[in-house]
Amino acid sequence: MIKNSHVTDTFKVLQDPIRIRIIEMLQFDRERREFLPDTSEAKGGFCPMDILTILNEEGINISNTKLSYHLKELKKNHLINLVKEGKRYFYLFNKDGLEVILSWVKNVMEE
């Protein structure tokens, strides 16, 4: 049995629908970005203003402060990565961040 607080922490972070939507956005909504990164390291990344704009367009009205909190929680739990490009920051989905849950589910399903 996997005894890892990282599994429970990841599930806690994923229980918020706004965070789920941010992950989906980073993975599937790249064509909706207005601010595009210049470097290959940040390719596919979203700046916070694009994330906020898309959420607001979808009727999820949150403040910059609340968005920063959600991004911080996702980053802290390794579900997104942050790339700094000049004065701009870009967030990218980190597929490896979900690996702990996938491993746990596979382990449980094998029993």
C-alpha positions as CSV (number, residue, x, y, z in Angstrom):
1,M,0.0,0.0,0.0
2,I,1.2,3.5,-0.8
3,K,1.6,5.6,2.3
4,N,2.1,9.0,0.8
5,S,0.6,12.3,1.9
6,H,1.3,13.5,-1.6
7,V,-1.7,11.4,-2.8
8,T,-4.1,13.0,-0.4
9,D,-2.6,16.5,-1.0
10,T,-3.1,16.1,-4.7
11,F,-6.7,15.0,-4.3
12,K,-7.3,18.0,-2.0
13,V,-6.0,20.4,-4.6
14,L,-8.1,18.7,-7.3
15,Q,-11.4,19.0,-5.3
16,D,-11.7,22.7,-6.4
17,P,-13.6,23.1,-9.7
18,I,-11.6,26.2,-10.6
19,R,-8.3,24.4,-10.3
20,I,-9.7,21.5,-12.4
21,R,-10.7,24.1,-15.0
22,I,-7.3,25.7,-14.9
23,I,-5.6,22.4,-15.6
24,E,-8.0,21.7,-18.5
25,M,-7.4,25.1,-19.9
26,L,-3.6,24.7,-19.8
27,Q,-3.9,21.4,-21.6
28,F,-6.7,21.9,-24.1
29,D,-7.4,25.7,-24.7
30,R,-4.1,27.0,-26.1
31,E,-5.9,28.6,-29.1
32,R,-7.7,30.9,-26.6
33,R,-4.4,32.6,-25.5
34,E,-3.7,36.2,-26.3
35,F,-0.2,36.5,-24.8
36,L,2.1,34.0,-26.5
37,P,5.5,33.1,-25.0
38,D,8.6,33.8,-27.0
39,T,10.8,30.9,-25.8
40,S,10.5,27.2,-26.4
41,E,10.6,26.6,-22.7
42,A,7.4,28.4,-22.2
43,K,5.8,27.2,-25.4
44,G,2.1,26.3,-24.8
45,G,2.1,28.3,-21.5
46,F,-0.5,30.6,-20.3
47,C,0.1,34.0,-18.7
48,P,-2.2,34.7,-15.7
49,M,-4.1,37.4,-17.6
50,D,-5.1,34.9,-20.2
51,I,-6.2,32.5,-17.5
52,L,-8.2,35.2,-15.8
53,T,-9.8,36.4,-19.0
54,I,-10.9,32.9,-20.0
55,L,-12.3,32.2,-16.6
56,N,-14.2,35.5,-16.6
57,E,-15.6,34.7,-20.1
58,E,-16.9,31.4,-18.8
59,G,-18.7,33.1,-15.9
60,I,-16.1,32.2,-13.3
61,N,-15.4,35.7,-11.9
62,I,-12.4,35.6,-9.5
63,S,-9.9,38.3,-8.5
64,N,-6.3,38.4,-9.4
65,T,-5.5,37.5,-5.8
66,K,-7.7,34.4,-5.9
67,L,-6.2,33.3,-9.2
68,S,-2.8,33.7,-7.7
69,Y,-3.8,31.5,-4.8
70,H,-5.1,28.8,-7.1
71,L,-2.0,28.9,-9.2
72,K,0.2,28.7,-6.1
73,E,-1.6,25.6,-4.8
74,L,-1.4,23.9,-8.2
75,K,2.3,24.7,-8.5
76,K,3.0,23.6,-4.9
77,N,1.5,20.2,-5.7
78,H,3.5,19.9,-8.9
79,L,0.4,20.0,-11.2
80,I,1.6,23.0,-13.1
81,N,5.0,24.5,-13.8
82,L,6.0,28.2,-13.9
83,V,8.3,29.6,-16.5
84,K,9.5,33.2,-16.3
85,E,10.1,35.0,-19.6
86,G,11.3,38.5,-19.1
87,K,8.7,40.3,-17.0
88,R,6.0,37.7,-17.9
89,Y,5.2,34.4,-16.2
90,F,3.7,31.4,-18.1
91,Y,2.1,28.4,-16.5
92,L,2.1,25.0,-18.1
93,F,0.3,21.8,-17.2
94,N,2.7,19.2,-15.6
95,K,1.4,15.7,-16.6
96,D,3.9,14.2,-14.2
97,G,2.1,15.8,-11.3
98,L,-0.8,13.4,-11.8
99,E,1.5,10.4,-11.8
100,V,1.2,9.9,-8.1
101,I,-2.6,9.5,-8.4
102,L,-2.3,7.2,-11.4
103,S,0.2,5.0,-9.5
104,W,-2.1,4.9,-6.5
105,V,-5.2,4.0,-8.6
106,K,-3.3,1.3,-10.4
107,N,-2.1,-0.1,-7.1
108,V,-5.6,-0.2,-5.6
109,M,-7.1,-1.7,-8.8
110,E,-4.5,-4.6,-8.7
111,E,-5.7,-5.8,-5.4
